[in-house]
Amino acid sequence: MPIDIHWALGLLVFVATVLVMEVVAIYGHKHVMHGFGWGLHKSHHTARHGFFEANDWYGVMGAAVSISLFWLGVQEDWGSLFVWIGLGVTGYGAIYFGFHDIIVHRRIETGYIPRSAYMKRIIQAHRLHHVVESKDGTVSFGFIWAPPIAELKRQLEENSRNGKAVVRRNPVGRNMAGSTD
């Protein structure tokens, strides 16, 4: 029996899914991408040439989840609840692509200059994430939320002092100071 919901509840499910996806992304980034999935994610932390990188397969995996939810909701008649969840996963993917790939890493150059404290913090937090040379000891795993910059710098200093992280002077990755792109 399909689980169909009113559009107003659907909007709440959409927003809740986007928020839950940030939590999923933080844990996935920390424990999968910087864990057993480092083989794919490492490409994102090294200077390289070209538009695509092995790390892009994570986006393909996220898209597969969205497509599956749409398919189940519509074609398998599971109901609109699954379509709204699929929209939330897709919405998070669009936000991620906009913030992370376009604004932070400038995969598509827009000339955007961050002016708000929020955007400056997100960008700086991600740059601090990229100053660590290995998969271990880095900070700030979120894509639309970041802890205060002072806290991230304190964590990096502690991780460096304890030998958990090898901190380079400049961040490396697409369109960052240490990059050749």
N, C-alpha and C positions, 0 to 999 in steps of 0.2 A: 504494500500500500504506500503510495507516494506521501512524502511529508511536504505539503505545500503550506507556505506561510504568507501572511499579508505583506504588502510591499513595505510598510512602515517598519515592521519587525525585520524584514529583509535588510533594510538600511542599517539597522542596529547590528545585525549579524555581520554585514559587510565591514562596518567600522571595528567591531570586536575582532573579526578575523585579521584585519590589518594590524591591530595592536598585538594580537597573539603571535602573528608572524614575526614581529620584531623580536619577541622573546625566543621564538624558535630559531631565528637567524643568529641571535647572540650565542645561544648554546651550540648551534650547528657550526658556526664560525670558529668558536673556541675549541670544541671537542671533536669535530669532524674535519673541518678544513685545516686546523692546526694540530690535528691528530692523525688518524689513519688515512685521511684524505689529502694529506700534505702533497702527495705526488701531483695532484691536479692544481692545488692552490699555490704551490711554490712559484708557478709561472707568474702569478700576480705580484709577487714580492721580489722579482728580479727584473733588471733592465732588459728589454728586448725590443724587437722591431715588429711591425705588422699590426693589423687591427684586432685580430683575434688572439686569444691565449687559451691554454688548456683549462684554466679556471672558469672559462665561459660555459663549460659543461655543467657547472652547478646551476646556472640560469636555465639551461635546457631541462634539467631535472625539475626545477620549480615550475617551468611551463608544462611539463608532463603531468604534474600534480593538478594544476589548474584545468588542463584539458580533460583529464580523467574525471574531475568533479563535474564539469559541464556535461560530459558524456553520460555519467551516471544519472545526473539530475534530469536530463532531457531524453536521451535515447533509451536509457534503461528504466525510465519512469520512476526514479527515486524521489523526485519532487523538487520544488523550487528552493528548498533549504540548501541543497547541494550546489545549486546554481549560484546562490548568494555567497556561499563559502568560496566557491571557485572565483567569483568576482573579487572577493577580499584578497585571496592569494594573488590574483592577477594585479589588483590595485597595489599591493605591497611590492610586487615585482616592478611595476612602473615607477613607484616612488624610489625604490632601490636604484633602478637604472638612471633615473633623473638625478638623484643626489650623488650616488657613488660614481657611476660611470661618466656622466656628462659634467656635473659640477666639480667633483673632486678630481677625477682623473682626466677630464677633458677629452674623452674619446670622440666627442663631437664638439668642436670649438664653438662657443656661443658668445664669448666676450663678457660673460657674466662675472661680476665682481661682488663678492659677499659683503653686505653692509650690516645685516642684522647680527646681533650677538649670537643668536642660535646658529645661524649658518657658519659664522666664523668658528664657533666651538666645534661643530660637526667636522668641518674641514681640518682644523688643527688636530682634533682627536684622531682622525684617520691618518694624518701625517705622522703623528706619534706612534701609531700602530705600525707604520712602515719603517721606523728607524731600527727595528730589531732585525738582525740578520738571519735568525733561525726561526723555526716554527714555535719554539718555546720562549717564554718570558715576555711576550708582547702584551700590550694593553688595548683596551677599547675595541670590543668585538661587535658593537652595534652599528647599524647603518643609518638609523634616523634618531637615535638617542645616544648620548655620550655623557660619561661622568664629567665632573668639573676638571678642567685642564690641569689645575694645580695637583689634584689627586692623581691624575695619570702620570704627571712628571715625577711625583713622589714614588709611585709604583715602579716606574721605569728605573729610577735611581736605585731603589731597593733591589729590584731584580738583577740589575747590573752588578751591584755590590755583592750579592749572594751568588753570583755566577750562573743565574738562571737565564740571563739574556746577554747577548753580545750586541751592544748598542752602537750603531754607526753614527757618524756625524750628520749625515743627510738622509732623508727618507729615500727609498728606492722603490720604484714601481712606475707605472705609466704616468708620464708628465709630472714627475716629482724631481726634486733637486738633484738626486744622484742618478737619475735616469739618462740614458742616451737617446730616448725617444723625443 
